[in-house]
Amino acid sequence: MKQGIWNQVLTYLYIRKRDPNDPRNINVRMMHGMNRISIFLFLFAIIVMLVRLFKHA
């Protein structure tokens, strides 16, 4: 079943349970781990940018 991007983001952030029928080999696990790290870093960078913007203003 094809998932939307928002469903996948919610799965990466542990907000939604993953589909038990999805394949779980080492390559998929590594890919999802890297995607999870990149989402967390992106959100952290957005928060830092907003703090700097409002602190400067």
C-alpha positions in Angstrom: 0.0 0.0 0.0 1.4 3.4 -1.0 1.8 5.8 1.9 1.6 9.6 1.7 4.6 11.7 2.8 2.8 12.9 6.0 2.1 9.3 7.1 5.7 8.4 6.6 6.9 11.5 8.6 4.5 10.5 11.4 5.9 7.0 11.4 9.5 8.3 11.5 8.7 10.5 14.5 7.0 7.6 16.3 3.6 9.3 16.3 2.0 6.6 14.2 2.6 2.8 14.4 4.3 1.4 11.3 2.6 -1.1 9.0 3.5 -4.7 10.1 3.4 -5.8 6.4 6.3 -3.5 5.5 9.6 -5.2 4.6 12.2 -5.0 7.4 15.6 -5.9 6.1 18.8 -4.1 7.2 18.8 -1.7 4.2 15.3 -0.5 4.9 16.1 -0.1 8.6 19.2 2.0 7.9 17.3 4.2 5.4 14.6 4.9 7.9 17.1 5.6 10.6 18.9 8.1 8.4 15.6 9.7 7.4 14.6 10.0 11.0 18.0 11.7 11.9 17.6 14.2 9.0 14.0 15.1 10.0 15.2 15.7 13.6 18.1 17.9 12.5 15.9 19.8 10.1 13.4 20.5 12.9 16.2 21.5 15.3 17.6 23.9 12.7 14.2 25.5 12.1 13.8 26.0 15.9 17.3 27.6 16.2 16.6 29.9 13.2 13.3 31.0 14.8 14.9 31.6 18.2 17.6 33.7 16.6 15.1 35.6 14.5 12.9 36.5 17.5 15.9 37.2 19.8 17.4 39.6 17.3 14.1 41.5 16.7 
